[in-house]
Amino acid sequence: LKRRQMQYSVDTDLQILTRIRETYGPELFDGRIRGDESPDPIFIVGLPRTGTTLVERILASHPAVFSAGELNHFSLALIPLVQKVAGSRRSSRLEFVEASARVDFHGLGQAYMAATRPLRDTRPRFIDKLPFNFLYAGPIHLALPKAKIINVQRHPVDTCFAVFKQLFRDAYPFSYDLDELARYYVGYHRLMQHWNAVMPGVIHTVRYESLVADVKAEARRLLEYCGLAWDDRCLRFHENPEASTTASALQVRRPVYASSIGKWRHFDRQLAPLRRQLEDAGIDTQ
């Protein structure tokens, strides 16, 4: 019912994902582009329902970290700079991607930092947890080379099942049809592979299953990657009183639990076509 109310083409999204890979080649990351050197931002990216909110709460329980929530300020800061490059002519979304690689990345970093400053408190580091920022991982690194980018991954079929059964308000139009969902997941997977290839060692990947299995070990890796000293409060994230407005708002009030792992197996027959699509793309679904 929700899908029938939408005008949406997954092909358009996949063309954009492909164009991003084509536009942001390794030559852009050879060190010649200088961005803003602020070390403050921590970006948490990924698909929805993968554990991004859990990672956010663990980090935000550290006394040096403030969570600013899901911000769209990076993409908004990019728009006027792309318009400056492209001129007055209205550009398509594919042309927008191409023009984005020619912006003043130092100015982009400065604009983002200025726009987010009123949303922060006095803590030195802040989290921007907009999952869709995975689209901008390359531009983020060029504009803010000292910022941290954390990509949260979950078993691909568990991810797709969790996304499919969640009724989102306005976002994620690919989430209401299993064929479109599988195709979008493949596009996301390939883009993250690309970012890791052209920016080796830049993005820290957290696997949800590993986090649930050993919270302390994964939290230590997170803090080490972010350059933060260990603090036991990160293990008591469920006691953090700050509000959460995501679909995981209830879950993050509880200690870590493993009951969400493998739920897709109860619907193995219905999800078989989706699994085949993922496996045909070389994605392990075992």
C-alpha positions as CSV (number, residue, x, y, z in Angstrom):
1,L,0.0,0.0,0.0
2,K,2.8,2.4,0.9
3,R,4.7,1.6,-2.3
4,R,1.6,2.4,-4.5
5,Q,1.5,5.9,-3.0
6,M,5.0,6.7,-4.3
7,Q,6.5,7.8,-7.6
8,Y,9.9,6.2,-7.4
9,S,12.4,4.5,-9.7
10,V,15.1,2.4,-8.1
11,D,16.9,2.7,-11.5
12,T,17.4,6.4,-10.9
13,D,19.0,5.8,-7.5
14,L,21.3,3.1,-9.0
15,Q,22.4,5.4,-11.8
16,I,23.4,7.9,-9.1
17,L,25.3,5.3,-7.1
18,T,27.2,4.3,-10.3
19,R,27.9,7.9,-11.2
20,I,29.4,8.5,-7.8
21,R,31.8,5.6,-8.2
22,E,32.7,6.8,-11.7
23,T,33.2,10.4,-10.6
24,Y,35.2,9.9,-7.4
25,G,38.2,7.9,-8.7
26,P,41.5,7.3,-6.8
27,E,43.1,10.4,-8.4
28,L,40.9,12.7,-6.2
29,F,42.4,11.1,-3.1
30,D,46.1,11.4,-3.9
31,G,46.6,14.1,-1.2
32,R,46.5,17.2,-3.4
33,I,43.1,18.4,-2.3
34,R,43.3,20.2,1.0
35,G,40.2,20.3,3.3
36,D,39.3,21.8,6.6
37,E,41.5,20.2,9.3
38,S,38.9,20.1,12.1
39,P,39.0,16.7,13.9
40,D,35.6,17.3,15.6
41,P,33.1,15.4,13.5
42,I,32.3,11.7,13.7
43,F,30.0,10.5,10.9
44,I,28.1,7.3,11.4
45,V,26.7,5.9,8.1
46,G,25.1,2.8,6.6
47,L,21.7,1.5,5.7
48,P,18.9,1.9,8.3
49,R,18.2,-0.8,10.9
50,T,21.8,-2.0,10.9
51,G,22.8,-0.8,14.4
52,T,23.8,2.8,13.6
53,T,21.8,4.1,16.6
54,L,23.5,1.5,18.9
55,V,27.0,2.7,17.8
56,E,25.8,6.3,18.2
57,R,24.7,5.7,21.8
58,I,27.9,3.9,22.7
59,L,30.1,6.8,21.5
60,A,27.7,9.5,22.8
61,S,28.1,8.0,26.3
62,H,31.7,9.1,26.2
63,P,32.2,12.4,28.1
64,A,34.0,14.0,25.2
65,V,31.3,13.2,22.6
66,F,28.0,14.9,21.8
67,S,25.5,13.5,19.5
68,A,23.9,16.1,17.2
69,G,21.5,13.5,15.7
70,E,20.7,12.9,12.0
71,L,21.9,16.0,10.2
72,N,21.5,16.8,6.5
73,H,23.9,19.7,6.8
74,F,26.7,18.2,4.7
75,S,24.5,17.8,1.6
76,L,23.0,21.2,2.2
77,A,26.5,22.8,2.4
78,L,27.4,21.1,-0.8
79,I,24.5,22.4,-2.9
80,P,25.5,26.1,-3.2
81,L,29.1,25.1,-4.0
82,V,28.0,22.8,-6.8
83,Q,25.7,25.6,-8.1
84,K,28.7,27.9,-8.2
85,V,30.7,25.3,-10.2
86,A,27.8,24.4,-12.5
87,G,26.6,28.0,-13.1
88,S,23.1,29.2,-13.4
89,R,22.0,26.3,-15.6
90,R,19.8,23.8,-13.7
91,S,21.6,20.5,-13.6
92,S,20.3,17.0,-13.3
93,R,21.1,14.8,-10.3
94,L,23.8,13.0,-12.4
95,E,25.3,16.3,-13.4
96,F,25.2,17.4,-9.8
97,V,27.4,14.4,-8.8
98,E,29.9,15.2,-11.5
99,A,30.1,18.9,-10.5
100,S,30.5,18.0,-6.8
101,A,34.0,16.7,-7.5
102,R,35.1,20.2,-8.6
103,V,34.0,22.2,-5.6
104,D,36.2,24.0,-3.1
105,F,36.5,21.2,-0.6
106,H,38.2,23.4,2.0
107,G,35.3,25.8,1.8
108,L,32.8,22.9,2.0
109,G,34.5,21.7,5.2
110,Q,34.3,25.2,6.7
111,A,30.7,25.7,5.6
112,Y,29.7,22.4,7.3
113,M,31.5,23.2,10.5
114,A,29.9,26.6,10.6
115,A,26.4,25.2,10.0
116,T,26.7,22.6,12.7
117,R,28.3,24.8,15.3
118,P,24.9,26.0,16.8
119,L,23.8,22.4,17.2
120,R,26.6,21.4,19.4
121,D,27.5,21.8,23.1
122,T,30.9,22.3,24.7
123,R,32.1,18.8,24.2
124,P,35.1,18.6,21.7
125,R,33.7,15.9,19.4
126,F,30.2,15.5,17.9
127,I,28.4,12.8,16.0
128,D,26.5,13.3,12.7
129,K,24.4,10.1,12.4
130,L,22.6,10.4,9.1
131,P,22.8,6.9,7.5
132,F,22.5,8.3,4.0
133,N,25.8,10.1,4.4
134,F,27.4,6.9,3.0
135,L,26.7,8.6,-0.4
136,Y,29.0,11.4,0.6
137,A,31.9,9.5,2.3
138,G,34.3,10.6,-0.4
139,P,33.4,14.3,-0.4
140,I,33.3,14.2,3.5
141,H,36.9,12.9,3.5
142,L,38.1,15.5,1.0
143,A,36.4,18.3,2.9
144,L,37.2,17.1,6.4
145,P,40.2,14.8,6.2
146,K,40.5,14.5,10.0
147,A,36.8,13.6,10.5
148,K,36.0,10.0,11.4
149,I,33.6,7.9,9.2
150,I,32.1,4.8,10.7
151,N,30.1,2.4,8.5
152,V,27.8,0.0,10.3
153,Q,27.1,-3.3,8.6
154,R,24.7,-6.1,9.4
155,H,24.0,-9.5,7.8
156,P,22.7,-8.5,4.4
157,V,19.4,-10.5,4.5
158,D,18.8,-9.4,8.2
159,T,19.3,-5.8,7.0
160,C,16.9,-6.1,4.1
161,F,14.3,-7.9,6.2
162,A,14.5,-5.3,9.0
163,V,14.2,-2.5,6.5
164,F,11.3,-4.2,4.7
165,K,9.2,-4.7,7.8
166,Q,9.7,-1.1,9.1
167,L,7.2,1.5,8.0
168,F,9.3,4.7,7.6
169,R,7.6,8.0,7.5
170,D,9.1,9.6,4.3
171,A,12.6,8.2,3.7
172,Y,13.9,5.0,2.0
173,P,11.4,4.6,-0.9
174,F,13.3,1.5,-1.9
175,S,12.2,-0.3,1.3
176,Y,8.7,-1.4,0.2
177,D,9.4,-3.9,-2.5
178,L,11.8,-6.8,-2.1
179,D,13.2,-6.6,-5.6
180,E,13.9,-2.9,-5.3
181,L,15.3,-3.4,-1.9
182,A,17.7,-6.1,-3.1
183,R,18.9,-4.0,-6.0
184,Y,19.5,-1.0,-3.8
185,Y,21.4,-3.1,-1.3
186,V,23.7,-4.2,-4.1
187,G,24.2,-0.6,-5.1
188,Y,25.1,0.4,-1.5
189,H,27.4,-2.6,-1.1
190,R,29.3,-1.7,-4.3
191,L,29.7,2.0,-3.3
192,M,31.1,1.1,0.1
193,Q,33.5,-1.3,-1.6
194,H,34.5,1.6,-3.9
195,W,35.1,4.0,-1.0
196,N,37.2,1.5,0.9
197,A,39.3,0.9,-2.3
198,V,39.9,4.6,-3.1
199,M,40.3,5.6,0.6
200,P,42.0,2.6,2.2
201,G,42.0,2.7,6.0
202,V,39.8,5.8,6.2
203,I,36.4,4.2,7.0
204,H,36.0,2.1,10.2
205,T,33.6,-0.8,9.6
206,V,31.6,-2.0,12.6
207,R,29.8,-5.3,12.1
208,Y,26.6,-5.5,14.1
209,E,26.9,-9.2,14.9
210,S,30.5,-8.7,16.2
211,L,29.3,-5.7,18.3
212,V,26.5,-7.8,19.9
213,A,28.9,-10.7,20.5
214,D,31.6,-8.6,22.3
215,V,30.5,-5.1,23.1
216,K,33.6,-4.2,25.1
217,A,36.0,-5.3,22.4
218,E,34.2,-3.5,19.6
219,A,33.7,-0.4,21.7
220,R,37.4,-0.3,22.4
221,R,38.1,-0.4,18.7
222,L,35.6,2.3,18.1
223,L,37.2,4.6,20.7
224,E,40.7,3.8,19.5
225,Y,39.7,4.7,15.9
226,C,38.2,8.0,17.1
227,G,41.3,8.8,19.1
228,L,39.3,8.7,22.4
229,A,40.5,7.3,25.7
230,W,38.6,4.4,27.2
231,D,35.6,5.2,29.4
232,D,33.4,2.6,31.1
233,R,30.3,4.7,30.6
234,C,30.4,3.6,26.9
235,L,29.3,0.1,28.1
236,R,26.3,1.7,30.0
237,F,24.9,3.4,26.9
238,H,21.4,2.2,27.8
239,E,21.5,4.5,30.8
240,N,22.2,7.6,28.6
241,P,19.2,9.9,29.2
242,E,19.5,11.9,26.0
243,A,16.6,11.5,23.5
244,S,16.7,9.3,20.4
245,T,14.3,10.0,17.6
246,T,15.1,7.0,15.3
247,A,13.2,3.8,14.8
248,S,15.6,2.2,17.4
249,A,14.5,4.6,20.2
250,L,13.2,1.8,22.4
251,Q,16.0,-0.7,21.7
252,V,18.7,1.7,22.9
253,R,17.1,1.9,26.4
254,R,18.1,-1.8,26.8
255,P,21.4,-3.5,27.2
256,V,22.7,-5.3,24.1
257,Y,20.7,-8.3,23.0
258,A,21.1,-10.9,20.3
259,S,17.5,-11.7,19.5
260,S,17.4,-9.6,16.3
261,I,20.2,-11.7,14.7
262,G,19.0,-14.2,12.1
263,K,15.3,-13.3,12.2
264,W,15.2,-13.4,8.4
265,R,15.5,-17.2,8.6
266,H,11.9,-17.5,9.8
267,F,11.0,-16.2,6.3
268,D,13.6,-18.0,4.3
269,R,11.1,-19.1,1.6
270,Q,9.6,-15.6,1.1
271,L,13.1,-14.0,1.0
272,A,14.7,-16.6,-1.3
273,P,14.4,-14.3,-4.4
274,L,16.0,-11.5,-2.6
275,R,18.8,-13.8,-1.4
276,R,19.4,-14.9,-5.0
277,Q,19.8,-11.4,-6.1
278,L,22.3,-10.6,-3.4
279,E,24.3,-13.8,-4.1
280,D,24.3,-13.2,-7.9
281,A,26.0,-9.9,-7.0
282,G,28.7,-11.7,-5.1
283,I,27.3,-10.9,-1.6
284,D,27.6,-13.7,1.0
285,T,24.2,-14.4,2.6
286,Q,25.2,-17.5,4.7
